[in-house]
């Protein structure tokens, strides 16, 4: 007896769980479980806390002052809609360029509110509000902003594939 768990799209992988609890990938209707390779384990979703902690890694990269370390946390095809620039950044060189300028202000971020949505084992969204402390001309200033990070797990590593940040508007 088979229980069909998920069918993604025509031609996509189909996950079947047998009555004995064995997971089978790419099973075809009517085909025996013995004819299919068993999956050792179904990929587990990360916790919301694990996804929220990715910000800490990003923030620690900011504090290094190295724009390449920050940019390395983004996928090569990531999109960045940054807080302090009107330009949409769509490749690694453009993302590095943004952080070369932004890091001159010695930013350090702290989340005010976060809402995490774990979509599946390899993708998640972290959205909310954060406060940056920036240092300009020796003076510290706080900037509150809205953010959205879309993460994908690629090659076993969580990368930012889309990041939007904008200054929080006044209540109105």
N, C-alpha and C positions, 0 to 999 in steps of 0.2 A: 504494500500500500504506500502511495506517495502523497505528500501534501505539497502542493505548489505554493511556494512562498513569494516569489517575486519574478516578474517578467518585465524587463526594462523597456525594450522596443524590439521591433522586428529585427531578427538577426543578432540581438544582443544576448549577453549571458543570461541564463535562466538558472536560478538557484532552487534546488529541490531538497527537502529534508525528508528522509525516509521515516517510516514508523519507528525504527530503532534510534532515531535522532541523528543519523549520519547525514552530513551536508554533501551534496553532489552538485558540481557546477556543469553548466552547458548541457543539462539533461534534455533529451528530446521526449515528447509525449510518447508513451508506449515503450520506452527503452528501459531496461532493467538498471537498477542502481549499480550492479556489478559491472556493467558495461561502461560506467562513467568513473573518472578519477575522483576520489574523495578529497574534499578540502580539509586541511588539518585544523583549521579554525576559521570561523567567519570573522572578518575584521571588526574589531570592537570600535565603537564610537569613542572619541575622547570625551572627557568630562568638561563641563562648562568652566570649571576652575582651570583646567589645563589650557583651554583656549584663552581665557582671560589673562593668564600668566604670560602669554606671548607678548603682550604689551610691555611687560617688565624687561624682556629680552631686547625689545625695540628701544625702550627708554635707556637701558644700559648702553646700547650702541650709540645713542645720541650723546651721552655724557663723555664718551671717548673722544668726541670731536672729529672723528674720522668719517667723512661722508661715504667712503667705500664700504666700511663696516655696516653702516645703516643700509645702504643700497643692497648689500648682499642678503638682506632679509626679505627682499622683494623678488618675485619671479622675474625672469628676463623679459616677459611680455606684460608686466604689471602696468596698471594705470594709477597714477598719483594725481589727485586734485588737492594740492597743498593749501595750507592755511594762509601762507604769506606770499602767494604768487598767483597771478591770474592765468598762468600757463598750465595747460594739461600736459603732464609728463607721461610718455608712453613707451619709454625704453630706459635701459640701465644708465646710459650716458646722461640723459635728461634728469633722471632721478638723482644721480650723483651731483649734477650741476645745482639742483635745488638745494640739496643738503650742504654743499660747499658754502652757500650763502646763508642758509638758515642757522647752521651750526656756529657761525660767528657770534650769534647772540647767546651762546652757552645755554641752550634750552634744557629744561628738565620738566618732565610731565608727571602729573598725578591724576588718576582717574577720580572723577566726582561721582559718576553713575555709569554703570555698564549693564548692558543687556546682551547676553550671548545666546545665539541660536546654533546648535550643532546640527548640521544638515545630514551628514553621514560620516563614515569613518575617515573621509578624506577632504571634507569641506565644512567650513563654519564661518559665521559672521559675528563680529563683536562690534557693537554700536553703543554710543552713549555720549557722555560729556567728560571732558578733561580740562585741567588747568595747567598751563605752561608758565613757568617762571623763566623770564628772559632777562639778560643783562645787556643793557645798551648804555654806552658812555658811563660805565661804572654803576649805573642805577638799575636796580631790579624792578621788574614790573610783571604783573600777573595778567595772563590772557586766557579767558575761558573760551572753549571751542567745542563744537560738535564733531564727532568722528564716526567713521565706519571703516572697519577693516574686514575685508573678505580674504579668508585664508584657504589655501589648498595644500594638501600634503602631496608633495612631489618628490619622488626618489627617497622617500622616508623622512623628508624634512618639511616642516610647516613653513610656507612662504606666503607673503602678502601678494595677492593678485590684484586687489583693488583697494585703494586707501583714499578716503575723502575726509577732509578736515576743513571746517569753516568757522570763523569767529562767531561766537554765540551772539545773536542779535538781542537788543534790549527787549524786555517784555513790552507788549503793546497791545 
